Amino acid sequence: MNDLRFAFRQLVRQPGFAMVAVLALALGIGANTAIFSVTNAVLLRALPFKDPGKIMAIEKVRTQEGLGGLVAGSYFDFREQSSAFQTFAAYSEDEFTLTGSGEPERILCSEVSPSLFPLLGVEPSLGRGFRAEEEQPGHDQEVVVSHQFWQRRAGGDPGFIGKRITLNDRSYTVVGIMPAGFRFPHAFDIWKPLALDPVQERHGQQFHIVQLIARIKPNVSRERAEAELNTNWQRETWQGPEDRSGEHIQVRPLHETLVQDVRLALFVLLGAVGFVLLIACANVANLMLARAAERRREFAIRAAVGASRGRLVRQLLTESTLLSLAGGALGLLLAVWGVDLLVANIPAEFAGTIYGLSEVAIDRGVLFFTLGASVVTGIAFGLAPAISSARLDLNAALKATAKTASGGSRLRGSFVVAQIALTLVLLIGAGLMTRSFVRLLNVKLGFEPRHVLTVRVELPSSRYGHGSQRTLFFDRLLERLQNTPGVESVGAISQLPLSGYSMTGRFAVEGQAPIPQEKLKPIPIGVVTPGYLATMKIPLLQGRLFNTGDASDRAEVALVNAAFARKFWPNENPIGKKIGMGCLNSLCRTVVGVVGDIRHEGLAEEPQPETYAPHLQFPLNGMSLVLRAQGDPVRLVPVVRDAVRALDKDQPIALVQTLEEHVSASILQPRLITTLLGIFAALALLLAALGVYAMMSYTIARRTGEIGIRMALGARRSSIFGLVVRQAMTLVALGVAVGLAGAFAATRLLNSLLYGVGVFDPLTFGATVLLIAALGFLAAWLPARRAMRVDPMEALRNE
């Protein structure tokens, strides 16, 4: 307590030093706390299920396509034959139209096997889960709803259990309400039984693709379980051995699959804020060293009257830890503000796709992290000054005055070099991400997103089961919208570019030998209405576009993009060629036109071969409308809603946004990473500049007498200026050299996050070095100017 009281008095006696140190530490600790809160929620916090480490995701890995789901027939085989797992569960994702009470609404629904909730160890908070017999087709008329849905649609009324709701014109009974906060695998509104016929799924013409999870038995290794599943899978005879080429089953922890898309990004950000904290520590350590040099007589007197080295070290560590705890408290406030700002800028639809991202908060674990970081930081930056001050030459220290006291100059210089090096690594990483993001923003989309509104319409199969009903609805809707004032053109497609979804299919190409199964990659198929390509301003390169004459009773036709034509018919005219796509005959569609390439899978993905089929010949229930407006496209939203309801009062619209917003949402993750890295790099740069400035200011103050003597002996002011600047730039040069070596090693981690920029991009490296050098010079310029104005007589009089 004596040490704490004395440390507090020392800090109050020098409020300027205390404020600078606390603020520097608050920035470092606050940034670390904010990013750790995200990392804790997404990567470190265990899934809120029973014994989550035993829950495995079972996925098919295909050489050309990566991860994917399994056919439901494999689910039945695994469930019947596996001895390594206790329980299997299957699920799929869908959207349904809710009607009957209130406004019609598109809701997220997951079809799950009855074993899912028991496997996870989560039961409804009201009512019951699904029974085994409800997995049979025709017996799946019950649903379990989320707590949020229950509050939104029923106001939390317990009598909602047993009520009937209408999904896609089919009536279901609510039998259970899940606990608040439950979500699997995403934030669904409703769960319904996955009713499948094992015979149909194994031997029928149509089958379902499902996602599988399973609870592994105790004392069974993941490797053994994976080997067993692969053995059983390869033995399946109902699909034929050719369907197994280039494929295998992968078993891995469920948590790993849920966070795989953000794991690397979070580690990069965690490393970045770690660098910021290290720079802050080096900065404050330098301040502590300078302050300790001024207190050498105090320490010498303490030692002379009996204080041991350990006692002196303890006193200084107490002061540094008190500083760090104050910085941690302020940093926690900054982190709360930063987390709120971060969460507010993450769209709900993106947060809903990453498990735990929507639950980011400053909880008890984060508070313990902040406390631990504060204590460790206090010891880290206080240890070097404490040990340096404890190694005293009592005679020299007692003779020294506050002006002549010195010590630790090499150590202070080393801290400045470390700050420069760490800042350089962080700046280069931020620079690479920024250049990559700018490249993404400037890629040629292949279509014009400005002034376009997009709306999703999904027709229920119960009322629109026949193709002619679907085509009639969309034809009438598009005709109404085309004749609306303010609408320049209108069209529709099965899935928008950059949506993360695409309808794909196997294909055959005239004049091409059959492609081996293991090398065959499905081609994206866009089902479009005649006005879609013109509305998107996708250019026609050869032939013609679809028109109203391409009906179901006419010859089947297709469009291909330029990438398709280049790959399969190089140096040939593709018009009139035959392809097999979405039809029973091997070569049923005639290519009537070639259109421009677009970025379909992602802005960072080069255009790939694609095909288009006319909606009149390939009628689908779900289509995304695109309306090119003459002004602000948002003003067309009520027009679209009214036009849809005029045709079907129970038909809702969904995913209403401008095409520019849709494109922007597709690069949300790189935008967030780039923005945060830029903020952390700016903090690091500020702290490093303050470190150089503080180091040189302290040096000038200590060397005032020397400078006075030099000037009295005839040294010019310019030579004094050059002396100070050279000392500073020497430290900067050493920091740059060390930082470049670190950057060459660290930037390799960014390779998978970059687009169009190499990890050793010379422009980024060169510009960063110049920026560091310029800022180092600027930080040394003010102390150097002060040194030039030293009055020799005044300096010598003080000596």
Salt bridges, closest charged atoms under 4 A:
ASP3 OD1 - ARG311 NH2 2.76
ASP3 OD2 - ARG314 NE 2.78
GLU59 OE1 - ARG252 NE 2.99
GLU65 OE2 - ARG62 NE 2.77
GLU65 OE2 - ARG506 NH1 3.85
ASP77 OD1 - ARG202 NH2 2.60
GLU80 OE1 - ARG202 NH2 3.20
GLU93 OE2 - HIS186 NE2 3.73
GLU95 OE1 - ARG106 NE 3.63
GLU103 OE1 - ARG645 NH2 2.35
GLU105 OE2 - ARG152 NH2 3.07
GLU105 OE1 - ARG153 NH1 2.91
GLU111 OE1 - LYS192 NZ 3.18
GLU134 OE2 - ARG128 NH2 2.93
GLU135 OE1 - ARG79 NH1 3.36
ASP140 OD1 - ARG170 NH2 3.03
ASP140 OD2 - LYS192 NZ 3.59
ASP169 OD2 - ARG463 NE 2.24
ASP189 OD1 - ARG152 NH2 3.75
GLU201 OE2 - HIS208 ND1 2.80
GLU223 OE2 - ARG222 NH2 3.84
GLU236 OE1 - ARG244 NH2 2.43
GLU247 OE2 - LYS60 NZ 3.91
GLU247 OE2 - ARG62 NH1 2.64
GLU256 OE2 - ARG252 NH1 3.65
GLU294 OE2 - ARG702 NH1 3.61
GLU298 OE1 - ARG295 NE 2.92
GLU298 OE2 - ARG302 NE 3.24
GLU319 OE1 - ARG291 NH1 3.03
GLU319 OE1 - ARG295 NH1 2.86
ASP363 OD2 - ARG45 NH2 2.89
GLU448 OE2 - ARG450 NE 2.93
GLU458 OE2 - ARG456 NH2 2.91
ASP550 OD1 - ARG544 NH2 3.03
GLU556 OE2 - ARG589 NH2 3.84
GLU572 OE1 - LYS577 NZ 2.87
ASP597 OD2 - ARG566 NH2 3.04
GLU606 OE2 - ARG599 NH1 3.63
GLU610 OE1 - HIS600 ND1 3.60
ASP648 OD2 - ARG463 NH1 2.32
ASP650 OD2 - LYS649 NZ 3.45
GLU706 OE2 - ARG703 NH2 2.70
GLU706 OE2 - ARG710 NE 3.00
ASP761 OD2 - ARG435 NH1 2.48
GLU794 OE1 - ARG797 NH1 2.99
